[in-house]
Amino acid sequence: MGDFRLKHNRIGVLTSGGDCAGLNAAIRAVTFRAVKEYGLTVIGIHEGTAGLLKRPMTYEQLTLQIFTGNILRSGGTMLGTVNKGNPFEYPMADGSLKDRSNEVIDGFKALNLDALIGIGGDGSMRILSRLARQGDIPFVGIPKTIDNDVAHTDFAIGYMTAVDAAVDALDKLQPTAASHRRTMVLEVMGRDVGWIALAAAIAGGADVALIPEIPFEVEKLTERLKAIHALGRNHALVVIAEGIRLASGEPVAHAFADGEVRYGGVGAAIGELIATTTGAETRVTVLGHVQRGGVPNAFDRILASSLGTAAVDLIADGKTDRVVVWENGKIVDAALDDVAGTTRALKLDGTMVETARRMGIFIGD
């Protein structure tokens, strides 16, 4: 692949993985650019690769008339998405796993598409890149994830809106924390990285930000919170990412009712730890999927529009196996193989971590 020519003047677009704010703005941008500038037909595939697995397949032609003003402002994805059902290891009714990747590829070819634009995170990029390679599918990726952990891009669609949600929560928690002399713990998403937690802590004036990149020691956390109270402040704000680890390297996990131990729910454990070791009255708020939903902020709309139009331009120029990214204030493209499946963590000597330290935020070490 790499260079090709449009034969059918038809391209496909799908969203894959968890939803986030700004996906509809990206789909809109792809459609506007493809139809207005190049006269292409755009096929929106429903529910990610699942739409290509179904028989009959589920999809729709995307036209300019579909995109009323409300779609730009709406959260989620108008095409639907899935974050389960890896076509290479598809779970069957009998509990077995089956490789159904060729069915996805057959679906793509049956639609007579010249190329596919996939809007997804690092995991989705890994799966889609493998499908593209196996099926000789010209592919261009657009990064989206509230975790902001896709390689080679400073920002992924959905991240800044998620940060806004976390900061808004801190703005509401601080007055009640002060009124009741409490330590407020806010648990945010962040399975492997702490981008949301650290950004929210800086913007929301938190005292503590625990992130997966820096395992924390309980004693140091306790000392910092006690020091805050010793200075005369009667409350504290603590932000934690769901994938935090102890200094021993163990994740702080939570066992759910179904017996599965997975990320999320760590706020209760940290809240109890703080209450026990400091004696402070502690309350926990788990933000959860509130971070994914809601109206996309202005930046995510701009980012989605920039990346969406650039993805179409790459296809029109005959350049595929690429991912469009925002790097150093510019829209550029990176090799798909360099992005797929690669996690972009916070750098311990990076601006975000250094800013948190300069502001006196305890980050675990």
Secondary structure as UniProt FT lines:
FT   STRAND          10..15
FT   TURN            21..22
FT   HELIX           23..32
FT   HELIX           33..37
FT   STRAND          41..45
FT   TURN            46..49
FT   HELIX           50..53
FT   STRAND          59..62
FT   HELIX           64..66
FT   HELIX           69..73
FT   TURN            78..79
FT   HELIX           87..89
FT   STRAND          90..91
FT   TURN            93..94
FT   STRAND          97..98
FT   HELIX           101..110
FT   TURN            111..112
FT   STRAND          115..120
FT   HELIX           122..135
FT   STRAND          139..144
FT   TURN            146..147
FT   TURN            151..152
FT   HELIX           159..180
FT   STRAND          182..188
FT   HELIX           195..204
FT   STRAND          208..210
FT   TURN            212..213
FT   HELIX           218..230
FT   TURN            231..232
FT   STRAND          236..241
FT   TURN            242..243
FT   STRAND          245..246
FT   TURN            247..248
FT   STRAND          254..255
FT   TURN            257..258
FT   STRAND          261..262
FT   HELIX           266..278
FT   STRAND          281..286
FT   HELIX           288..291
FT   HELIX           298..316
FT   TURN            317..318
FT   STRAND          322..327
FT   TURN            328..329
FT   STRAND          330..335
FT   HELIX           336..339
FT   TURN            340..341
FT   TURN            348..349
FT   HELIX           351..358
FT   TURN            359..360
//
